Amino acid sequence: MPTRPAPTERQRRLGAELRRMRLAAGRTTEYAAGLLGLDRTKVSNMESGVRATSPERVRILASNYECADEAYVEALAAMADTRQKAWWQQFRGTLPQGLLDVAELEWFATRLRSYQTVHIPGLLQLSEYARAVFAAALPPLPSSEVELRVVQRMRRQQVLDREQPAPVDYVAYVHEWALRMQFGGRRAMREQLLHICAASERPNIEIRVLPVQVGAFPGAGHAVLYAHGAVPQLDTVQLDSAHGGEFTHSEAQLAKYRAHMDWWHAHTLSPEDSRELIHAIARQL
């Protein structure tokens, strides 16, 4: 299997899970190398995501590590299957890897939940709104890169209406102030609000608004994406920050952000009341 100069987040995650499984079994890299007929350096590279592996090798390791969780093992084997060319790879080398990693995370998720305090969720943005968001970056992005980011963001949205696999279920929690910040101006914002109202009518999309009168809320200032994996052990959280996206999947962090999502669900308006509020804000523009 070839090495990769820059593994994706998904490839690094597969390697981390293989290492976690090995350590849980009390096995060494020398033991794994013997099973696969490799030297230990190649096993270390495989566990860091730098070296590719195959579904067959994943199953061999899992069997000898005595991992009895079939669903988990098959999910890892699926992560090792890279025969299908991914659409986001066309942006490799022209956009930051973090943007491609988010698209990959969304594509393979079984369910998505997010909360946003400043922006409309990326999966629901119109191109004019997205363009205004990217154009506000400091230092300023070249206009060609702004346009490339807009194209990639619009392509990401196909997870919500694709045919194969089925469209992903998406729950978006949005703070009321994110609905009132006029990225792109009044007209663009009004169109954006009407668009998310229409999207909220779709069976796989739920939008819930946190009114300003709720006051303090957990995770203030952050935008968080919780991606449910094929099995719970493979859930991932992506956090937006000023220097790019950060990914975390330790059990403690997953539990923390599951609690965050549960808080938002309990304190946001119902989908129907949220839609009514969004329409009311749109009428004010």
TAZIRA-V307742 format. One record per residue. OMEGA is omega as a letter, one per 40 degrees, with the letter a starting at -180 (999 if undefined). Layout:
((OMEGA) (OMEGA))
This chain:
((a) (i) (a) (i) (a) (a) (i) (i) (i) (i) (i) (a) (i) (i) (i) (i) (i) (i) (i) (i) (i) (a) (i) (i) (a) (a) (a) (i) (i) (i) (i) (i) (i) (i) (a) (a) (a) (i) (a) (i) (i) (i) (i) (i) (i) (a) (i) (i) (a) (i) (i) (i) (a) (i) (a) (i) (i) (a) (i) (i) (a) (a) (a) (i) (i) (i) (a) (a) (a) (a) (i) (a) (a) (i) (i) (i) (i) (i) (a) (a) (a) (a) (a) (i) (a) (a) (a) (a) (i) (i) (a) (a) (i) (i) (i) (a) (a) (i) (i) (i) (i) (i) (i) (i) (a) (a) (a) (i) (i) (i) (i) (i) (i) (i) (a) (a) (a) (a) (i) (a) (a) (a) (a) (a) (i) (a) (a) (i) (a) (i) (i) (i) (a) (a) (a) (a) (i) (e) (a) (i) (i) (a) (i) (i) (i) (a) (i) (i) (i) (i) (a) (i) (i) (i) (i) (a) (i) (i) (a) (a) (a) (i) (a) (e) (a) (i) (a) (i) (a) (i) (a) (i) (a) (i) (a) (a) (i) (i) (a) (i) (a) (i) (a) (i) (a) (a) (a) (a) (i) (i) (i) (a) (i) (i) (a) (i) (i) (i) (a) (i) (a) (a) (a) (a) (i) (a) (a) (a) (i) (a) (a) (a) (i) (i) (a) (i) (a) (i) (a) (i) (a) (i) (a) (i) (i) (a) (i) (i) (i) (i) (a) (a) (a) (i) (a) (i) (i) (a) (i) (i) (a) (a) (i) (a) (i) (a) (i) (a) (i) (a) (i) (i) (i) (i) (i) (a) (i) (i) (i) (a) (i) (i) (a) (a) (a) (a) (i) (i) (i) (i) (a) (i) (i) (i) (i) (i) (i) (i) (a) (i) (i) (a) (i) (a) (999))
